[in-house]
Amino acid sequence: MRENGAVTSATRQPETPAFATPPRLVATDLDGTLLRDDKSVSPRTVAALAAAEEAGIEVFFVTGRPARWMDVVSEHVHGHGLAICGNGAAVVDLHGGPGAHRFVKVRDLARENALDAVRLLREAAPGTVYAIEQTYGFHQEPAYPKLHLEIPDHLLAAEEILAADGPSAGEPVLKILAFHPELDPDAFLTLARLAVGDRATVTRSSPSALLEISGPGVSKASTLALECAERGISREEVVAFGDMPNDVEMLTWAGRSYAMGNAHPAAVAAASGRTVANNEDGVAVVIERLLAARD
């Protein structure tokens, strides 16, 4: 869920070794990966996604974005029409279009765990401010910066939002967003993981010091694994694409994975291959080569 530009740039050509097992599913991140920096899906990428689906390869969008931000790809869904949102916190049916998405699966962050994470991170990194993502609601603290170009439902302290009698108390919490105005992004991530421990999963997808906190064990990889198991698809039959730390688990899990030319070093280290940058249609380049190899 990136609001800034690319982390790095590269023009390195894709590494596309032959598959021992033909791919049955493509799992791709959106921001910094499938989408260009202007948040568009290029005609070449649209054609590659359609060709993959026509060849019987399912395409899953796997993103840190909430469901309400999926309008950028809603018209490009095929077949099942499902996407994994919120870093694995929800599986969403996009067929209804913007504002009418249906939650198929929710892996929420228990409020007790959320309150613990907020407290522990406040103690470890004074100055941290929070926003709360729910299935339909978005709430933030008054000091939380305007990062997301939307009006929050409530401006309250995180502890009030997460209280048992707080606003939208009956609605699942998908993730917490934690922002620090001064810390280095990677240092903030390391500090937060040490502070929060196993109470939650902490990652990041922004070049700024903005962390995303989900339920224990919830990640793009773990939810993707559940969806694949339901379809009888093995990890060896999955091709994954990503660019940021929140993609690391998915890139590690998939049988074949590609870090974008603009990827964070952690994503590069996790992936089994490289492709060109998002602005050069790196996902489409690999899909085209995979389909050509099948033919």
Salt bridges, closest charged atoms under 4 A:
GLU15 OE2 - ARG12 NH2 2.11
ASP29 OD1 - LYS220 NZ 2.95
ASP31 OD1 - LYS39 NZ 2.87
ASP31 OD2 - ARG65 NE 2.64
GLU58 OE1 - HIS80 NE2 3.43
GLU58 OE1 - ARG231 NE 3.32
ASP93 OD1 - HIS95 ND1 3.11
ASP93 OD2 - ARG102 NH2 3.26
ASP116 OD1 - ARG119 NH2 3.55
ASP116 OD2 - ARG199 NE 3.80
GLU123 OE2 - ARG119 NH1 3.75
GLU133 OE1 - ARG68 NH1 2.98
GLU141 OE2 - ARG122 NH2 2.32
GLU150 OE1 - ARG68 NE 2.79
GLU159 OE2 - ARG122 NE 2.93
ASP186 OD1 - ARG204 NH2 2.85
ASP186 OD1 - HIS264 NE2 3.15
GLU212 OE1 - LYS175 NZ 2.79
GLU227 OE2 - LYS105 NZ 2.50
GLU227 OE1 - ARG231 NH1 2.97
GLU230 OE2 - LYS105 NZ 2.91
GLU236 OE2 - ARG235 NH1 3.57
GLU237 OE1 - ARG24 NH1 3.42
ASP243 OD2 - ARG2 NH1 2.96
ASP247 OD1 - LYS220 NZ 2.55
ASP281 OD2 - ARG36 NH2 2.87
GLU288 OE1 - ARG44 NH2 2.69
